[in-house]
Structures are given as C-alpha cells and as structure tokens.
Amino acid sequence: MNIADNEANFEVYVYALGYDKENIKISVQDDILYISGTRSVDEENLPNFSKQEYPIKSFERMLNLNGKVDVTGITAKQEDGILIVTLPKNAEAQKPSQEIPVN
C-alpha cells in the first residue's frame, strides 16, 4: 500500500492485480479505512513461489484516518491492477504545517 499526501486529499494505492472490483470491499468504521479483496484460485495448481510479494487469494489493509478525512467524499477506482482510493482531507487536515525554529 502506498499513500500520496496531496494538498486536498490523500490517495491510497493498493496492488490488486487479478482482483475484480466486485470482489473488493472498502469501508470505514471508527475512523479506520478497511480495504479487502478476495478471489477464487485453483487450489490444485497453486504456484510454488520461492518469494511472494503480493497475495494470491485474498488481502486486507487497514489505515487509521486520524480524523483528517471527510469520509462522506471517499471514492475508489481500479486502473491497470491498482486500486486507487481517494480520501478528501477535511478542513483541519488542509491547514499548512507550522515550522518551529530551533534556538
């Protein structure tokens, strides 16, 4: 999962190659974003990986939103095997950061 911090939103990128959008579930509960996906695979012909970087049958990711996201405006799309979830920042999260001088 990669997260881009843009001026007006966060964008969450999840590698979901081979997962149909109908089998991906996105929800928010108690200020936590939940993303999960499942797919059916032939149990008889599972690959014998020596190293595996992405899931074969299912995945689940959780992200604490820390009160910085307008959950009513969350959107999602899937492009080229990447799930992109856009999390609009609320007004508090859009305030510029403040630099503290070191004396």
C-alpha positions in Angstrom: 0.0 0.0 0.0 1.3 3.4 -1.0 -0.1 6.7 0.2 0.3 10.0 -1.5 -0.3 13.2 0.5 -1.7 15.8 -1.8 -2.9 19.3 -1.0 -6.6 18.5 -0.9 -6.6 14.7 -0.4 -4.7 11.5 0.3 -4.5 8.8 -2.4 -4.1 5.2 -1.3 -2.7 2.8 -3.9 -3.2 -0.9 -3.4 -1.7 -3.5 -5.8 -4.8 -5.6 -6.6 -3.9 -7.3 -9.9 -6.3 -10.1 -10.7 -9.0 -8.9 -8.3 -12.3 -8.0 -9.8 -13.8 -4.8 -8.5 -16.9 -6.7 -7.5 -14.6 -8.7 -5.0 -13.1 -5.7 -3.4 -14.7 -4.2 -0.3 -13.9 -0.8 1.1 -15.5 0.5 4.3 -14.9 3.0 7.2 -15.6 2.2 10.8 -14.4 4.1 13.9 -12.2 6.3 11.7 -10.4 3.3 10.2 -10.4 2.6 6.5 -10.7 -1.1 5.7 -9.8 -2.5 2.2 -10.1 -6.2 1.4 -10.3 -8.3 -1.6 -10.8 -12.0 -2.4 -10.7 -14.1 -5.5 -11.0 -17.8 -6.2 -8.0 -19.8 -7.3 -7.4 -23.3 -8.3 -6.2 -25.0 -5.1 -4.8 -27.9 -7.1 -2.5 -25.6 -9.2 -1.1 -23.1 -6.8 2.3 -21.7 -7.8 5.3 -22.8 -5.9 6.9 -19.4 -5.3 10.4 -19.1 -3.7 9.5 -15.5 -2.9 6.0 -13.9 -2.9 5.3 -10.2 -2.8 1.6 -10.0 -3.5 -1.3 -12.1 -2.3 -2.8 -14.9 -4.3 -6.2 -15.5 -2.7 -7.0 -12.5 -0.5 -5.7 -9.3 1.0 -6.7 -6.9 3.8 -5.3 -3.5 4.6 -6.3 -1.1 7.4 -5.5 2.6 7.6 -6.2 4.9 10.6 -7.6 8.1 9.3 -6.7 10.1 12.4 -9.7 12.5 12.0 -8.1 14.0 8.9 -10.5 12.7 6.2 -14.0 13.7 5.1 -15.4 10.1 5.0 -18.5 11.2 3.0 -16.4 12.0 0.0 -14.2 8.9 -0.3 -14.0 7.5 -3.8 -12.3 4.5 -5.4 -11.3 3.3 -8.8 -9.3 0.5 -10.3 -6.7 1.1 -13.1 -4.3 -1.5 -14.5 -4.5 -3.7 -11.5 -4.0 -0.8 -9.0 -6.9 0.1 -6.6 -6.8 3.9 -6.0 -8.8 5.2 -3.1 -9.1 9.0 -2.8 -9.6 10.3 0.7 -10.5 14.0 0.7 -8.9 15.9 3.6 -11.2 17.7 6.0 -10.6 21.4 6.8 -8.4 20.7 9.8 -6.0 18.4 7.7 -5.7 21.1 5.0 -4.1 23.7 7.3 -0.5 24.3 6.4 2.2 22.9 8.7 3.9 25.2 11.1 7.7 25.4 11.3 9.2 25.7 14.7 12.5 27.5 14.8 15.4 25.8 16.8 17.1 28.3 19.1 
